[in-house]
């Protein structure tokens, strides 16, 4: 359980509506990190854009990126 309360509802915020909607469509639920970052929707949006830019950069081989995500999750003790 995170130390910061998770935001479960978008509260009508257009940024949260967009991000929460996309995650529900993709994963079937809203990711925990998004619920925590939702306290500051602008930062959540920027973090999502940064992650997308890393994915699109091509600096890491396509097959390596999921392994990096998994390793970081394991280091942080998070289920993946």
N, C-alpha and C positions, 0 to 999 in steps of 0.2 A: 504494500500500500504506500503510495507516495506521501511525502510530508506536506505537499501542497494539495489543497482540495482540487479535485477534478471538476471541470465544468461539463455537465452532462447535456445541457440544453443550449442551443444557439442564441436564445434570448432575442431573436429577431435581427441580430447583427448580420449584415449581408456577407461579410468575410467568413464568419463562422458557418453561416448557412451553406455557402459554397464549399468550403473545405469539409465540413461534417458530411454534407451530401455526397461528395465525391468518395470519401472514405467508406461511407455506408454502402455505396454502390460497388466499390472495389472489393472491400474486405467483409462486408456484412455488419460492420460495427465501426465506431470511431476509435482510433488508436489512442492509447493512454497518453502518449506524449502530446498529442494534439489537444487532449482534454486539459492538460496542465498548461500548455502554452496559450490556451484559449483565454486566459486571464488578460492577455494583451494581444488582441487579434492581429494587429499590425506586425508584431514580432513573429507570431505563428505564420502569417502569410510570407514574411521574409525568409523564415527558416525553411518553409516548403519550397520556395523559389531557389534557395541556395542548394538544397538537396537535389532538386531537379537539374540545376546547372551542373552539379558534380556528375550526375548520371549521364547528362548529354555531352560532357566535355570530351569524352573519349580518351582521357588521360590514363584511365585504368582499363585493362581489358574487360570486356563485357562479363566474362565468366568469373572474374576476380571480385567484382563489386559485391555480389551476394556473400562471398566468403568473408570479406572485410566486415560487412554488416553483422554476420554471425559471430565473428571473433570479438567485435566490440560488445555485442550483447553478452557473450560469455564472460568477458573481462568485467563487465558491470554487473554480473549476476542476474541478468534479465532473461526471462524466457523468450525464445525467438520463434 
